[in-house]
Amino acid sequence: MPDRDVYDAVIVGGGHNGLVAAAYLARAGRSVLVLERLGGTGGAAVSGRPFAGVDARLSRYSYLVSLLPKKIVRDLDLDFRVRTRTISSYTPTERAGRPTGLLVGGGEARTRQAFARLTGGSREYDSWRAFYAMTGEVARRVFPTLTEPLPSRDELRARVDDATAWRTLFEEPIGAAIEERFADDLVRGVVLTDALIGTFADAHDPPLRQNRCFLYHVIGGGTGDWNVPVGGMGALTDAIADAARVAGARLRTGCEVTRIDTDGRRGEVTYREGDRGERTVAARHILVNASPQALAALLGEEPPAPAEGAQFKVNMVLKRLPRLRDTSVEPHEAFAGTFHIAEGYEELAAAYAQAADGRVPTAPPSEIYCHSLTDPTILAPDLVERGHQTLTLFGLHTPARLFARDNDAVRADLLTATLARLDAHLAEPIADCLALDAEGRPCVEAKTPLDLERDLRLPGGHIFHGDLAFPYAEEGSGRWGVATGHANVLLCGAGAVRGGGVSGIPGHNAAMAALGQ
């Protein structure tokens, strides 16, 4: 290969994982160049103002933090904080013709009372406590391994050291454990939702995609807690970008990589910057913070099996929180945690069956949370004073295939149906609570998997770049789970083993691999 500008590492993609890798490598004294296609860094972990004239800085795509290890925050000296939510979840329903619901949080006594009011006894709550005590112990044992070299399956099983927990989470469909432990349909559904966020699967799917998703949702931080990023998700990626720059990494935006060449020891990255034509730089290591499909295209190789996302993302700004039909809980509590909509166990099964058959679910399941209740700093002071709030809705069981015929029309119909399911639990329509932008339009932004594929290059709109993997070594995964078919080309994005979510873990692990750790 001819001589070009040479770096120790070129990182393709300036999302949060690529920035983590850049910061680690630069702090280790390596010369680092980050090439980002968009006009700013951050990828899906960014904040923005999507509504004209409304000073609300929304976490536009990803919105909560669970998997980011404190180790990475400490190692990189990140100026970043999270806040815990006092309420875990609220799930409205109707029993005996009357509105009610299940509030989880606010202390053990209150949660126990909520279970008893819903189910008429203590059995479900006792089962809930036992089940999450088990997952909590797994979290404490497994989470620290995510920033260590990949253990083998047997090594991780020994680390878990609980045959029942291992069978429940790693070997049998999670639906079997849920049905064995819980009797109430609503309680079953609340447990199952953690297995379906960003994953299109049934509770009993043999490939265990739902189990892998569930595992990552309950082990974060060694506790399973999902926390609110202070200042929004952009505050995290800005802090990582600052750390990378301070360490000496060079970050360039508006640079679209068009080709990667490598002989296994030295590589070249060709990119295009605006109308300046193509340029090529060389590197000892190339770290790719993009999907495996994108990497294959850049290398000119056969792509892996296509991925398919299955989520519907809606951002809203409200002038006030809506009143609830269930008057036993205040709106500021119900929306502070995860507000489940149409997520009973049978409702989830029906929605999956309809979507798998190519139909939009008649009762689309979704869940909402209000960032601004925990962290009002994302709103301008005048909006806070006037009582404005944000809502983030994440819809389930909406695979990309449903939108292939007419993305715009299906998006509009799905938004109407989803908000109607929310309205069924409200004492006033959500439309009456929406703030208006500078043009007098309701502050609602909806994104389908095809929108995410177009905007962020997520394959099929899949937020994890593909099916998640169990956090142990399999053939070809390499020591850190970031290996590709080329010794000096590493995955540092969500498609790596132990990727997915806002974690920085694949960025850390790719940096360790490049450093020979």
GIPE-V552899 format. One record per residue. RES is the residue in one letter. OMEGA is omega in whole degrees, -180 to 180 (none if undefined). D_FIRST is the distance of its C-alpha to the first C-alpha in whole Angstrom. Layout:
res/omega/d_first
RES/OMEGA/D_FIRST
RES/OMEGA/D_FIRST
This chain:
res/omega/d_first
M/-180/0
P/180/4
D/175/7
R/169/9
D/-172/12
V/176/12
Y/171/14
D/-180/16
A/168/17
V/-178/16
I/-178/19
V/-180/20
G/-177/24
G/170/26
G/-172/29
H/179/31
N/177/29
G/179/26
L/176/28
V/179/29
A/-180/26
A/-178/25
A/179/28
Y/-177/28
L/180/24
A/178/25
R/177/28
A/176/27
G/-180/25
R/173/21
S/-170/20
V/172/20
L/175/19
V/179/21
L/-178/21
E/-178/24
R/-175/25
L/-178/29
G/177/30
G/179/31
T/175/30
G/179/32
G/-180/31
A/-177/35
A/-177/36
V/171/37
S/179/41
G/177/42
R/-173/45
P/-175/45
F/-175/49
A/176/49
G/-180/52
V/-175/52
D/176/50
A/-176/49
R/-173/46
L/168/45
S/-161/43
R/-177/42
Y/173/40
S/-168/40
Y/178/43
L/-178/44
V/175/43
S/-170/43
L/180/40
L/-179/39
P/175/39
K/178/41
K/-179/39
I/178/36
V/-180/38
R/-177/39
D/-175/36
L/180/35
D/-176/38
L/175/38
D/-172/41
F/-180/42
R/172/45
V/175/47
R/178/50
T/178/52
R/-179/54
T/177/58
I/178/58
S/-178/56
S/170/57
Y/-179/60
T/180/60
P/176/63
T/176/65
E/178/69
R/-179/71
A/177/75
G/-178/74
R/177/73
P/177/70
T/180/69
G/179/65
L/177/64
L/178/63
V/-178/60
G/-178/60
G/180/63
G/-176/64
E/-177/65
A/-179/68
R/179/67
T/177/65
R/180/67
Q/180/70
A/177/68
F/-179/67
A/180/71
R/-178/71
L/-170/69
T/177/70
G/179/73
G/-176/73
S/-173/70
R/-176/69
E/-180/65
Y/178/65
D/177/65
S/178/63
W/-179/60
R/-178/61
A/-178/60
F/-178/57
Y/169/55
A/178/56
M/-179/55
T/178/51
G/178/52
E/175/52
V/179/49
A/-179/47
R/-178/48
R/-173/46
V/-172/43
F/180/42
P/-178/41
T/-174/39
L/176/36
T/174/35
E/173/35
P/-176/32
L/172/33
P/171/37
S/178/38
R/-179/40
D/179/43
E/179/42
L/178/42
R/178/45
A/179/47
R/178/46
V/173/48
D/178/51
D/-174/53
A/-180/53
T/179/55
A/-180/52
W/180/49
R/-177/51
T/-173/52
L/-171/48
F/-171/46
E/-178/48
E/176/50
P/-175/50
I/178/51
G/180/54
A/180/56
A/-179/56
I/-178/57
E/178/60
E/-172/61
R/-174/61
F/-180/62
A/-175/65
D/-177/65
D/-179/63
L/178/62
V/177/61
R/-179/59
G/180/57
V/178/56
V/-174/54
L/-174/52
T/179/51
D/179/48
A/-171/47
L/-177/46
I/180/45
G/-177/42
T/180/42
F/-176/44
A/172/46
D/-179/50
A/-175/51
H/-180/51
D/-179/48
P/-179/47
P/176/43
L/173/44
R/-179/42
Q/178/45
N/-180/45
R/177/42
C/179/42
F/-177/46
L/-178/44
Y/179/42
H/-177/45
V/-178/47
I/-174/45
G/178/44
G/-175/44
G/-179/46
T/-174/49
G/-179/48
D/174/49
W/-171/47
N/-176/47
V/178/47
P/-179/45
V/-176/47
G/-179/46
G/-176/44
M/178/41
G/178/39
A/178/40
L/-176/38
T/175/35
D/180/36
A/179/36
I/178/33
A/178/31
D/180/33
A/180/33
A/180/29
R/-180/29
V/-180/32
A/177/29
G/178/26
A/178/24
R/-178/23
L/-180/25
R/179/24
T/-177/26
G/-177/26
C/-178/22
E/179/22
V/-177/18
T/-177/18
R/172/14
I/174/13
D/179/10
T/172/9
D/179/9
G/179/12
R/-179/11
R/-177/9
G/176/9
E/179/8
V/178/12
T/-178/13
Y/179/17
R/-179/20
E/-180/22
G/-180/25
D/-178/25
R/-180/23
G/-176/20
E/176/17
R/-180/14
T/175/11
V/-179/11
A/-179/9
A/172/11
R/178/12
H/174/15
I/179/15
L/-172/19
V/177/21
N/178/24
A/-175/25
S/174/26
P/177/25
Q/179/25
A/179/23
L/179/20
A/179/21
A/180/21
L/179/17
L/-176/16
G/-177/18
E/178/20
E/-178/23
P/173/25
P/180/28
A/-178/31
P/177/32
A/179/34
E/175/37
G/-175/39
A/-178/42
Q/-180/44
F/-174/45
K/-180/45
V/173/48
N/180/48
M/167/51
V/-178/53
L/172/57
K/173/60
R/174/62
L/180/61
P/173/63
R/-177/66
L/173/66
R/176/69
D/-175/69
T/179/71
S/-180/70
V/180/67
E/-180/66
P/-177/63
H/174/62
E/-177/61
A/-177/61
F/-179/58
A/176/56
G/177/55
T/-179/54
F/-175/56
H/-179/56
I/179/57
A/-178/58
E/166/56
G/-174/59
Y/180/58
E/176/59
E/178/58
L/179/55
A/-180/55
A/180/57
A/178/54
Y/-178/51
A/179/53
Q/-179/53
A/178/50
A/178/49
D/177/51
G/-179/49
R/174/52
V/-179/52
P/179/54
T/175/57
A/-174/58
P/177/54
P/179/53
S/175/52
E/-172/52
I/166/52
Y/-176/52
C/-179/53
H/-170/51
S/175/53
L/179/56
T/-176/54
D/-179/52
P/-177/53
T/179/51
I/178/49
L/174/52
A/-177/53
P/-179/57
D/176/59
L/177/57
V/-178/58
E/-179/62
R/175/62
G/179/61
H/177/58
Q/175/56
T/171/53
L/174/52
T/-180/49
L/178/50
F/-180/47
G/-179/48
L/173/48
H/175/48
T/-175/46
P/-175/43
A/-177/41
R/-178/43
L/-173/46
F/-173/44
A/-177/43
R/-177/46
D/-174/46
N/-176/45
D/-178/47
A/-179/50
V/176/49
R/-179/48
A/180/51
D/-179/54
L/177/52
L/178/52
T/-178/56
A/-178/57
T/-180/55
L/176/57
A/177/60
R/174/60
L/-178/59
D/-179/62
A/-179/64
H/-177/64
L/176/65
A/177/68
E/-178/67
P/179/64
I/180/61
A/-180/61
D/-176/63
C/-176/61
L/171/58
A/178/58
L/179/57
D/-176/54
A/179/55
E/180/55
G/180/58
R/178/56
P/-179/56
C/178/53
V/177/51
E/-179/47
A/-179/47
K/175/43
T/175/43
P/179/40
L/175/38
D/180/39
L/177/37
E/-180/34
R/-173/34
D/-170/34
L/-179/32
R/174/30
L/-175/32
P/-177/31
G/-176/35
G/-175/36
H/-175/36
I/177/36
F/-177/34
H/-178/32
G/-179/33
D/175/36
L/179/36
A/171/36
F/-174/38
P/173/37
Y/-173/36
A/170/34
E/-176/33
E/177/31
G/-176/27
S/179/28
G/-175/27
R/-175/28
W/180/28
G/-177/28
V/-174/25
A/171/23
T/178/21
G/-179/20
H/-171/16
A/-175/17
N/175/15
V/-173/16
L/172/20
L/176/23
C/-180/25
G/-174/27
A/-179/30
G/175/29
A/170/28
V/-176/31
R/173/34
G/179/32
G/-179/35
G/176/37
V/-172/37
S/-172/36
G/-175/33
I/178/32
P/175/29
G/176/28
H/-174/29
N/177/28
A/177/25
A/179/25
M/178/26
A/180/24
A/180/21
L/179/23
G/-180/24
Q/none/28
